[in-house]
């Protein structure tokens, strides 16, 4: 039987790494990431080290 993908809308207000941590906490096995609001041209600013932390979480949970 094919594994069911389960995720939800999560906020990037606290940063991308926090979004990935929230996905892990709720037991999601997938998520979709929007790097900016489609109604605005501006993307959320990245904090130093945030991408590395985000990518580490993705790799640890098989979301590469």
N, CA, C and O atoms as a MOPAC input file, in Angstrom:
PM7 MOZYME 1SCF
protein

 N      0.84100 1    -1.17400 1     0.00000 1
 C      0.00000 1     0.00000 1     0.00000 1
 C      0.89000 1     1.24300 1     0.00000 1
 O      1.88600 1     1.29800 1     0.72200 1
 N      0.53500 1     2.22500 1    -0.80000 1
 C      1.29200 1     3.46800 1    -0.89600 1
 C      1.12700 1     4.29200 1     0.38000 1
 O      0.02900 1     4.40200 1     0.92600 1
 N      2.24900 1     4.87500 1     0.84900 1
 C      2.20300 1     5.71800 1     2.04200 1
 C      1.43200 1     6.99400 1     1.74400 1
 O      1.62100 1     7.61500 1     0.69800 1
 N      0.57200 1     7.37600 1     2.66000 1
 C     -0.21400 1     8.59600 1     2.53400 1
 C      0.61700 1     9.78600 1     2.99800 1
 O      1.20500 1     9.75400 1     4.07900 1
 N      0.66300 1    10.83000 1     2.18600 1
 C      1.37600 1    12.05200 1     2.56500 1
 C      0.45300 1    12.92600 1     3.39600 1
 O     -0.65700 1    13.25200 1     2.97600 1
 N      0.92600 1    13.30400 1     4.58900 1
 C      0.11200 1    14.12000 1     5.48900 1
 C      0.90400 1    15.35700 1     5.89300 1
 O      2.02200 1    15.25500 1     6.40000 1
 N      0.31800 1    16.51200 1     5.66700 1
 C      0.94500 1    17.77600 1     6.03600 1
 C     -0.14800 1    18.80800 1     6.26900 1
 O     -1.33400 1    18.48500 1     6.20500 1
 N      0.24000 1    20.02700 1     6.53300 1
 C     -0.71000 1    21.09600 1     6.78100 1
 C     -0.04600 1    22.43300 1     6.46900 1
 O      1.15600 1    22.49200 1     6.21000 1
 N     -0.82400 1    23.48900 1     6.49400 1
 C     -0.27300 1    24.83000 1     6.30100 1
 C      0.44100 1    25.23100 1     7.58600 1
 O     -0.15100 1    25.21700 1     8.66500 1
 N      1.70800 1    25.58700 1     7.46300 1
 C      2.49200 1    26.03800 1     8.61000 1
 C      3.07000 1    27.41200 1     8.30900 1
 O      3.34400 1    27.73900 1     7.15400 1
 N      3.25000 1    28.19900 1     9.32900 1
 C      3.73200 1    29.56900 1     9.17800 1
 C      5.25700 1    29.63100 1     9.09500 1
 O      5.95400 1    28.84900 1     9.74200 1
 N      5.76400 1    30.56600 1     8.29300 1
 C      7.20100 1    30.84300 1     8.25400 1
 C      7.53300 1    32.09000 1     9.08000 1
 O      8.64800 1    32.60500 1     8.99800 1
 N      6.58700 1    32.57000 1     9.86200 1
 C      6.78700 1    33.79200 1    10.64800 1
 C      8.00600 1    33.69800 1    11.56800 1
 O      8.68900 1    34.69700 1    11.79300 1
 N      8.28100 1    32.51200 1    12.09800 1
 C      9.42600 1    32.31900 1    12.99300 1
 C     10.66300 1    31.84100 1    12.24100 1
 O     11.70000 1    31.58500 1    12.85400 1
 N     10.56300 1    31.71900 1    10.92500 1
 C     11.70200 1    31.28800 1    10.11900 1
 C     11.48000 1    29.91300 1     9.51300 1
 O     10.59400 1    29.16300 1     9.92500 1
 N     12.30900 1    29.60200 1     8.52300 1
 C     12.16600 1    28.34000 1     7.79900 1
 C     12.55600 1    27.13500 1     8.64600 1
 O     11.93500 1    26.07700 1     8.53900 1
 N     13.57000 1    27.28200 1     9.47900 1
 C     13.96600 1    26.18500 1    10.35800 1
 C     12.84400 1    25.87000 1    11.35000 1
 O     12.57900 1    24.70200 1    11.63300 1
 N     12.18900 1    26.89700 1    11.87300 1
 C     11.07200 1    26.69100 1    12.80100 1
 C      9.91500 1    25.99300 1    12.10200 1
 O      9.23000 1    25.16800 1    12.70700 1
 N      9.69400 1    26.31500 1    10.83800 1
 C      8.64100 1    25.65100 1    10.07200 1
 C      8.92700 1    24.15400 1     9.98400 1
 O      8.02900 1    23.34100 1    10.20100 1
 N     10.16700 1    23.78300 1     9.66900 1
 C     10.52500 1    22.36700 1     9.57400 1
 C     10.38300 1    21.67400 1    10.93100 1
 O      9.90800 1    20.54100 1    11.00100 1
 N     10.79000 1    22.34600 1    11.99900 1
 C     10.64400 1    21.77700 1    13.34400 1
 C      9.17200 1    21.57700 1    13.69200 1
 O      8.80800 1    20.56800 1    14.29500 1
 N      8.32700 1    22.53200 1    13.31500 1
 C      6.88600 1    22.40300 1    13.56100 1
 C      6.31400 1    21.20600 1    12.80800 1
 O      5.47400 1    20.48200 1    13.34200 1
 N      6.76200 1    20.99400 1    11.57600 1
 C      6.29100 1    19.85200 1    10.78200 1
 C      6.66100 1    18.54100 1    11.46700 1
 O      5.85100 1    17.61500 1    11.51500 1
 N      7.87800 1    18.46000 1    11.99600 1
 C      8.30800 1    17.26600 1    12.72600 1
 C      7.44200 1    17.07500 1    13.96500 1
 O      6.99900 1    15.96300 1    14.25300 1
 N      7.20200 1    18.15300 1    14.69400 1
 C      6.44900 1    18.09000 1    15.95100 1
 C      5.02300 1    17.57600 1    15.74700 1
 O      4.50800 1    16.84700 1    16.59500 1
 N      4.38300 1    17.94000 1    14.64400 1
 C      3.00400 1    17.48900 1    14.42300 1
 C      2.93400 1    16.13200 1    13.72800 1
 O      1.84700 1    15.60500 1    13.49300 1
 N      4.09500 1    15.57100 1    13.40200 1
 C      4.11900 1    14.25000 1    12.78500 1
 C      3.89000 1    14.25200 1    11.28500 1
 O      3.54100 1    13.22200 1    10.70900 1
 N      4.08200 1    15.39500 1    10.64900 1
 C      3.91000 1    15.46600 1     9.19300 1
 C      5.02300 1    14.67200 1     8.51400 1
 O      6.14800 1    14.61100 1     9.01000 1
 N      4.69900 1    14.07000 1     7.38200 1
 C      5.73800 1    13.38400 1     6.62100 1
 C      6.02800 1    14.11000 1     5.31000 1
 O      6.77600 1    13.61700 1     4.46500 1
 N      5.42800 1    15.28100 1     5.15600 1
 C      5.68800 1    16.13700 1     4.00400 1
 C      5.23300 1    17.55500 1     4.32400 1
 O      4.44800 1    17.76300 1     5.24900 1
 N      5.71700 1    18.51900 1     3.56900 1
 C      5.18300 1    19.87100 1     3.65200 1
 C      5.52100 1    20.60600 1     2.37100 1
 O      6.45400 1    20.24200 1     1.65600 1
 N      4.75700 1    21.63600 1     2.09200 1
 C      4.99200 1    22.48300 1     0.93400 1
 C      5.43700 1    23.83600 1     1.45400 1
 O      4.86100 1    24.36400 1     2.40500 1
 N      6.45200 1    24.39000 1     0.83400 1
 C      7.03700 1    25.63300 1     1.31200 1
 C      6.84500 1    26.73200 1     0.28000 1
 O      7.24500 1    26.58800 1    -0.87500 1
 N      6.23500 1    27.82200 1     0.70000 1
 C      6.10900 1    29.01100 1    -0.14000 1
 C      7.10300 1    30.03400 1     0.40000 1
 O      7.00400 1    30.44500 1     1.55600 1
 N      8.05600 1    30.44400 1    -0.42400 1
 C      9.09600 1    31.35300 1     0.06600 1
 C      8.64700 1    32.80300 1     0.11700 1
 O      9.33600 1    33.65700 1     0.67400 1
 N      7.49700 1    33.07300 1    -0.46300 1
 C      6.93800 1    34.42400 1    -0.35500 1
 C      5.43200 1    34.34900 1    -0.53500 1
 O      4.90900 1    33.40500 1    -1.12700 1
 N      4.75300 1    35.34100 1    -0.02500 1
 C      3.31900 1    35.47000 1    -0.21300 1
 C      3.07500 1    35.80000 1    -1.68400 1
 O      3.67900 1    36.74300 1    -2.19400 1
 N      2.21700 1    35.06500 1    -2.38200 1
 C      1.99500 1    35.34200 1    -3.80300 1
 C      1.38600 1    36.71900 1    -4.07700 1
 O      1.39900 1    37.18500 1    -5.21600 1
 N      0.86500 1    37.35800 1    -3.05700 1
 C      0.28100 1    38.69100 1    -3.23600 1
 C      1.30200 1    39.80200 1    -3.02300 1
 O      0.98800 1    40.97900 1    -3.20200 1
 N      2.51100 1    39.43800 1    -2.64600 1
 C      3.57500 1    40.41500 1    -2.41900 1
 C      4.81800 1    39.97800 1    -3.19600 1
 O      4.97100 1    38.80300 1    -3.52800 1
 N      5.67700 1    40.91000 1    -3.47300 1
 C      6.91400 1    40.58800 1    -4.18300 1
 C      8.04900 1    40.24100 1    -3.21900 1
 O      9.07700 1    39.70500 1    -3.63300 1
 N      7.86100 1    40.54400 1    -1.95200 1
 C      8.93100 1    40.41500 1    -0.96300 1
 C      8.93900 1    39.02900 1    -0.31200 1
 O      7.89900 1    38.53300 1     0.12300 1
 N     10.11400 1    38.41400 1    -0.25200 1
 C     10.28100 1    37.13300 1     0.44000 1
 C     10.76900 1    37.40000 1     1.86600 1
 O     11.32500 1    38.46200 1     2.14900 1
 N     10.55800 1    36.43400 1     2.75800 1
 C     11.01400 1    36.56500 1     4.13800 1
 C     12.53900 1    36.57100 1     4.18200 1
 O     13.19300 1    35.79200 1     3.48900 1
 N     13.09800 1    37.45700 1     5.00300 1
 C     14.55200 1    37.52400 1     5.15900 1
 C     15.06500 1    36.27300 1     5.85500 1
 O     14.40600 1    35.72100 1     6.73700 1
 N     16.24800 1    35.83400 1     5.44600 1
 C     16.88000 1    34.66700 1     6.05400 1
 C     17.84200 1    35.11000 1     7.14300 1
 O     18.59200 1    36.07100 1     6.96800 1
 N     17.81700 1    34.40700 1     8.26400 1
 C     18.74900 1    34.68000 1     9.35200 1
 C     20.01700 1    33.85900 1     9.11200 1
 O     19.95100 1    32.80000 1     8.48700 1
 N     21.17100 1    34.32900 1     9.59700 1
 C     22.41400 1    33.56800 1     9.42500 1
 C     22.28100 1    32.14900 1     9.99500 1
 O     21.80600 1    31.96300 1    11.11500 1
 N     22.70100 1    31.17400 1     9.22200 1
 C     22.66000 1    29.78000 1     9.66200 1
 C     21.31800 1    29.10000 1     9.50000 1
 O     21.21000 1    27.88900 1     9.69900 1
 N     20.28700 1    29.86000 1     9.14100 1
 C     18.94200 1    29.29000 1     9.06700 1
 C     18.81100 1    28.22600 1     7.97600 1
 O     18.17300 1    27.19400 1     8.18400 1
 N     19.40900 1    28.47800 1     6.82400 1
 C     19.31500 1    27.51200 1     5.73100 1
 C     19.99900 1    26.20300 1     6.11000 1
 O     19.47700 1    25.12400 1     5.82700 1
 N     21.16800 1    26.29300 1     6.74900 1
 C     21.87300 1    25.08600 1     7.16700 1
 C     21.03700 1    24.27500 1     8.14900 1
 O     20.94700 1    23.05400 1     8.02400 1
 N     20.42500 1    24.94100 1     9.12100 1
 C     19.57000 1    24.25500 1    10.09000 1
 C     18.37200 1    23.63100 1     9.39500 1
 O     18.02100 1    22.48300 1     9.66800 1
 N     17.74500 1    24.37800 1     8.50100 1
 C     16.59700 1    23.88900 1     7.73600 1
 C     16.98100 1    22.63900 1     6.94500 1
 O     16.26800 1    21.63600 1     6.98300 1
 N     18.10100 1    22.69500 1     6.23100 1
 C     18.54000 1    21.55400 1     5.42400 1
 C     18.91000 1    20.35400 1     6.28900 1
 O     18.66400 1    19.21300 1     5.89600 1
 N     19.49800 1    20.59400 1     7.46000 1
 C     19.81200 1    19.49900 1     8.38700 1
 C     18.54600 1    18.77100 1     8.82800 1
 O     18.51800 1    17.54200 1     8.87900 1
 N     17.50200 1    19.52900 1     9.14400 1
 C     16.22800 1    18.92700 1     9.55700 1
 C     15.63300 1    18.12800 1     8.40600 1
 O     15.13900 1    17.01900 1     8.61000 1
 N     15.67500 1    18.68400 1     7.19800 1
 C     15.15200 1    17.96900 1     6.02800 1
 C     15.87100 1    16.64300 1     5.83700 1
 O     15.23500 1    15.60800 1     5.63700 1
 N     17.18100 1    16.67500 1     5.89700 1
 C     17.95800 1    15.45800 1     5.68600 1
 C     17.69300 1    14.43500 1     6.79100 1
 O     17.52800 1    13.24800 1     6.51000 1
 N     17.65100 1    14.88400 1     8.03000 1
 C     17.43300 1    13.98600 1     9.16700 1
 C     16.10700 1    13.23900 1     9.05300 1
 O     16.00500 1    12.09100 1     9.48700 1
 N     15.09600 1    13.87700 1     8.47600 1
 C     13.76600 1    13.27800 1     8.39500 1
 C     13.41700 1    12.76800 1     6.99700 1
 O     12.26500 1    12.43700 1     6.71800 1
 N     14.42100 1    12.70800 1     6.12300 1
 C     14.21400 1    12.13500 1     4.79700 1
 C     13.41100 1    13.00000 1     3.85100 1
 O     12.77400 1    12.48600 1     2.93100 1
 N     13.43000 1    14.30000 1     4.06100 1
 C     12.68300 1    15.22800 1     3.20600 1
 C     13.62000 1    15.94500 1     2.24300 1
 O     13.51100 1    17.15900 1     2.06900 1
 N     14.51900 1    15.23400 1     1.62800 1
 C     15.47800 1    15.90600 1     0.74400 1
 C     14.98900 1    15.99500 1    -0.67700 1
 O     15.68600 1    16.53300 1    -1.53700 1

